[in-house]
Amino acid sequence: MTELEIRGLRRRFGGVAAVDGVDLDVPAGAVTALIGPNGAGKTTLFHCVTGLDAADGGTVTLGGRRLSGLPPHARARAGMAWTFQRIELFAGLTVAENVRVGAENRRGRPLAAGLLGLPDRRRGEVRATVSAVLDRLGLTALADAPAGTLPTGTMRLVEVGRAVAAEPSALLLDEPASGLDDDQIARLVRVLRGLAGDGMAVLVVEHDLRFVGAVADSVRVMVGGRIVLSGRPDEVLAAPLVREIYAGEE
Amino acid sequence: MFYAGLALNGLAIGCVAALAAVGLLATYRVTGVFNIAFGAIAVFSAYVMWQCVRVWRMPVGVAAIVVLGLVAPGIGLLLERSVYRPLRRSGASGLLVATLGVLVLQLGLVFLLWGGRSYVNAPSLLPAGDVLLPGGSLRLPYATIVELGLVAVVAAGLTVLLKATRIGLMVRAVVDDRDLAAAASVPADALAAGGWAFGAFLAGLAGVLWAPIYHLDPYSLTLTVLETMGVAVLARLTSLPVAVGAALAIGIAQTELTAVHPAVRWQGVVDALRTNLFVAVLFVALMVVPRLGIRESGAVGAGLHRVGARRISRSDWVARLPLGAASLVLGLPFFFDPADLRAALAVPALAVVFVSLVVATGYAGQISLGQAGYAGLGALFMAKLAGGGVPWLVAVFLGPLLVVPVGWLTGYPAIHRRGLYLALTTFATAAVVARFVFAQPVFVGGLVVARPPGFVDDHWFYGLEVACLVLALLVVRSLHTGPLGRALVALRDSEAAAVSAGIDVRRMKVFVFACAAGLAGLGGALTASAAQAFNPTDFDPVQGLVWFAAVAVWGVDSAVGAMVGAAALVAVDVGTVVGVSGLAIGVGAVLLGRFPGGIAGLVGRLADRAGAASVPSVASGSSLSPVSSNPDPPRRLSPAGRAVAARVRERRTG
C-alpha cells in the first residue's frame, strides 16, 4: 500500500527544470531507494517533498492526507521524518536529548504549558521511545554524550535516531550512509530493514550502491529531473544506464 | 528658493552621513567584517583630536595628521592583528561579539581618559565660510563642498580599486576566503591589515568631521554614527552609489521636514521624525530590505556557546556550586552599609535584564541587541500604571506584561533573519524606541516612580527585588528545562533539524522574543523603582550593546553567569573609576573567540573535569558496549570517548 505518494512534482530554477514532473510511490513496509548522478535533482525532490523548498507544481500525499502547501514542521507532525545530506544535529544536547526532541515534538504542545512548567503527560511514553530507539541504533552507551563531540558516523546514526523517534509513517533519508564505516552501515541496514518490517515507508536517496543493494526493496533512477528507471535492486543496479552513471564506483 | 535653501542645508547633513556610511561600507568591502565598532573608533579619534588641539595646543593640521595618519590607522592595525586575525575562522556571531567588544572597549577608554565628558568645542578640520551660488541668493558652505569631494573620492576610488586593479582582486579574494587566498600566494595578512587601517582611517575621519557638528559625547555621537547604518542597509552593504544617494536624500528630507506644519497635534510627530529621520530609515530599511549582501556562516550562536554546555551529567555538588555563588553574591548586600546597599539596588534589576538576554541569545540563539528598549518600555509602562493609581505590586508585573506584545511584534523580523541582520534589526528597534518614545517629553515628562508602601526602606526594597528576580528565574528555568527547553536549544543549534522534528520555529522565535521582552521589561521596571525615577539614559541603545557584551563575556547561556555578571558590573562601576567596567567587558568580549562560553564556560569546563573524576560512568545497559562490563574505564576520556574505547576493547577481545 502506498504511504507516500508524489504526483507531477515540478521545481524550476530559472530555465532549468531540476525536478520535472516526478511521480513516485513509496509503499509502506518497504525501502525505496532513489539513485542518480550528481545534479539529477534528487535532493531538490527531497526538499520539495519535505517542504524545505517550495515546489512549482504537483502534489505530495502522505497516508491519504495531502501535504502540499504545508510548512515543513507541519509535514513532520503529519508523520513524515527526514535526515539531511549535511548532518544537522543539536550540538548543545546529548545524544539522548537529540533523540528525545524527535520524540516529543511530533505533536504540538501549547507553549504556555511549557512556560508554566506543566508536566508533559506523554513523558513516560517519550522515555520509552527514546530508550528503544537508542537501543535499536546501538547508541545507549552514548546516551549522555554531547552530540557535537561525536565522530561523523555516530552523528549520522544519532540523526537517524532523532527521525525514527518521531515514529513517522514515512522516513526519508538523504545519503544516510555517507561517513559511516562498514559496521555502522551494516547496523543502519538492519535498522532500516527493521523499520520497514514494522510497516514504515522508507525512502533513501543514496550514492552508495552497495548500501542500496543491501537495503532497498525497489530502486528508482533519476536523471535530468525525471525518474527514468524503476525496478528491483538487482535489475536496476545491473542496468547499463546505472553502470554508466556509476562507472568505476563498484 | 526657500526649499532650495533647505535642501542645501540638508546636503551638509547628508554629506557627513554619506561619509560615515561610505566608511562603514568600505570597511566591510575591504575586510569582510561589518564593523559595529565603527562609531566608537570615530568617537575615540574625535576625542584624541580634541585632546591634541584643545589641551596640547597642537595646530589643527598637525593634530589631523596625528589622528588620521597615525592613531586611527594604528587602531585598525592593532584590531586586525590582535582581534580579527585570530577570529578569521569564527562564525558571524563570534565576529559580531568581537566588534561589540571593540566598541565597548573604546567607549570604556573614552570614559577612562576623558571621564565621558561632553565637549562643544571640538576642533573643525573644514574651512569656514561659503560660496555664493549662481542666481545670487543661495550660499553653499565650503565645508559641504569639501565633504562632497571626500565622499566622491572615497567612493569612486574604492570602486576603481576593487574592480579594476590587481590589488583590488586580491583584496576581494582575501575577503571571500582568507585562507584560500593565502594558499594562492596572496599576501592575505598584509592586505587585511591594510584594509583595517583604511577602515579605521575612514572611521576617524567621520568622527573628526562629525564632532564639531554634534556634541562630542561618547554615547550620543556613537549612536549618531551607528544610525547611519540605515543608509548602509538600504545599499544592502554592497552599493556605494546607493549609499551616497540615500544619505544625501535623507539629509535633504530631514531639513525639508522643517517646512512641514501639520495640525498641532501631529506637529510633535513631524518634529520627532525630522530630528530622527536616520533612525526611522534604519528601522524601516531593516524591516523592508529582504536580505543583505552578506554571508552568514555557521549556526546562529556559533562562537558564543561551548559545545555540550547543556550537559547534566555532573555530580550534584559541582552542579550546585555556581548557584551557591550567585546566592552569596545576591545575599551579601543585606549586610552592606546604606550607601553601598543603595548602589546594590541596581544589581537584581540588571540581573533580570541580563537573564532576558540569556533566554533570547543563550538558550534560543536569537541575537538581541534591543533589550534596552524593552527594559525601558517596561519601566515606562510600570511608571504610567503606578502613576495612574495601580498598586506597585500589580504595576511591576503588568507593565512588563504590556511589553510582551511589543516583543511579539518586533520578534516577527527574527523569523527570516539571522546573525548580523538580526542583530541590526533588534538594535534598530531599541534605537527607535529610545528616540521616538524615551526622548519625547510627552511620554516621559514628569514621571515619578514611588516604591510600594512597606518597601520604601532600601533593605526591604532590595529583598523585594530579589524576590522578583527569583520569580523571573522560575520563568527562565521553564525555558531551559523539559520539552520547551530542549526545543529552544534545538532551535539554536539547527533550525533545519528543529523543523524536521516538528518544531514550529517561526512561532518559537516570536515566543522567545516575547518572553525575553517581558523579562527585560521587568528588569527595567525594577531599575526605575530602585532609582525612584524613569531615567531615559538608563535604557540608551548603546547601553544595551554594553549589556549584550557583558552577558556574552559571563556566558551567554548561563543564567547564573548573568546574575554574577550583573553584580560584578555594578560593583566595578561603583568601586572603581568610570570606564574600567567598559574596558574589562571590552577586553573579555574581544577574547571571547578563544574561550567560547565565556567565564561560565570556563567554570563549566573545570566542573566537568571535577565531575568526570567523581562520576565513574554515565551510561549503562547498552546493547553495543555496556560500560558496566568495563572494569577500569579510562577516566580522562569523555563519556563518548569511554564508550568508543570500550567498543574497541570489546572488538579486540571478541
Interface residues (C-beta under 8 A of the other chain):
Chain A: T50 L52 P71 P72 H73 A74 A76 R77 A81 W82 T83 F84 E88 L89 F90 A91 G92 L93 T94 E97 R100 V101 G102 E104 N105 R106 R107 G108 R109 L111 G114 L115 L116 G117 D120 D135 G138 L139 T140 A141 L142 A143 D144 A145 P146 G148 T149 L150 P151 T154 E159 R162 A163 A166
Chain B: A299 H305 V307 G308 A309 R310 R311 I312 S313 L474 V475 R477 S478 L479 T481 G482 P483 L484 G485 R486 A487 V489 A490 R492 D493 S494 A496 A497 A498 V499 S500 A501 G502 I503 D504 V505 R506 R507 M508 F511 C515 D557 V618 A619 G621 S622 S623 L624 S625 P626 V627 S638 P639 A640 A643 V644 A646 R647
